[in-house]
Amino acid sequence: MSGVIRVLLVDDSELVRQSVRAMLELDSAEFEVVGEAANGLQAVAETARLQPDVVLMDINMPDMDGITATAKIMASTPVGVVIISVQGEQEYLRRAMKAGARDYLLKPFTCEELVKSLRAAATPGPSLMAASAPPPPKRQGKIITVFSTKGGVGKTTIVANLAAGLAQGGKVKVAAIDLDLEFGVLATMMGVRTQGSIVDLCRLEQPITPELAGRLLAKQNQSGVGVLAAPPLPHLASEVDGDGRVDRSRSYVSELIESLSASHDFVVIDTSLSFREANLIAFDKSDLILMVTQPEITALESTAKGLDVLLDRLEYPREKVQLVLNRSDTASGLSHEEIGASLGHPLSYLIPSDGTATLVAANTGVPMVLKRASRTPITEALLQMAAQVGGGEGVVRETVPVPVQLLKPATSGGVRRLFGLF
């Protein structure tokens, strides 16, 4: 689209309308406010009269709410509609999708968020609820799934930092999916404010497209990583890969991964501690599976069992599965060589321990790799891993332990044995 984007402001609060108008006047060369409305009835009438390019529509208004007004506008005078609301509940987002809205902004929003949303809504294309299914997306991006068979080993920390490291400050397009469907906390770990979750995509009647999936990605500001959150409540997991699916003939997880890989350079997937259907789909579609463990006997025993499933039962190529030894400097009586040999699979990445930095990063929602002003051994190791996984040159010259990739695997089959303890 070329020329000035003509905007109709709809909100029952005059103060909000004045504030938004002031934001857009800062960029008067691109936007023109052509009218205002204080309720949904007025919005429908003014849209028909003014023929704006975009309607910025509040939800909760007298006489007629914004979602009802959006549906009426799309039925009579289709234009780009951006819903704005203080309501972040997923039910509102789902209703906005069905009404035909192009985007959904949570109040308060920044000028940058507003401008970006209006630009996208003014560009011809499908709404949040695509009217028809496009051809299947062509595979482009590399898919990396991070997995563990034991909790507390730092799996989600690895995901957050790997995704942020791969993104290189927004130079590389990266999406992170939280497939820990019952108890995922990736969005919190990365400090993003979500407008929906994976379950909203699974409630759509149309196939999941790259644009639909992209609309629900919450952007991590410092890195540019788009994060797709897990369902907000554990029981909603069944709507993604269980009996609660709207259409049981569809694989929502498969559609989602394929769509995001078609529009991103990398897709990094966090997983639950199981071999549930969602995880198996992610494993199958992945170019690389990173299995996270730590030098502690119960974690290593659990990892050995997981490797047995991945390599011997599911028969994935050995080069597809790489081991990440987190807290690698905390080993007591276990050398890295002994751990790798006993597991029957080499250790590919060694991540040292830094409890304070890890805790601060989790509490602030800022991955450690983004704090470049004060790099530490753990930060350097995580950046090194991101560089190698991404296929680029190593970015670290010192402080990082050399990855142990040349250990000879144990010759015994089945579940591996470590010092006779498992």
Secondary structure, 3 states (H helix, E strand, C coil): CCCCEEEEEECCCHHHHHHHHHHHHCCCCCEEEEEEECCHHHHHHHHHHHCCCEEEEECCCCCCCHHHHHHHHHHHCCCEEEEEECCCCHHHHHHHHHHCCCEEEECCCCHHHHHHHHHHHHCCCCCCCCCCCCCCCCCCCEEEEEECCCCCCCHHHHHHHHHHHHHHHHCCCEEEEEECCCCCCHHHHCCCCCCCCHHHHHCCCCCCCHHHHHHCCEECCCCCCEEECCCCCHHHHHHHHCCCCCCCCCCHHHHHHHHHHHHCCEEEEEECCCCCHHHHHHHHHCCEEEEEECCCHHHHHHHHHHHHHHHHHCCCCHHHEEEEEECHHHCCCCCHHHHHHHHCCCEEEEECCCHHHHHHHHHHCCCHHHCHHHCCHHHHHHHHHHHHHCCCCCCCCCCCCCCCCCCCCCCCCCCCCCCCCC
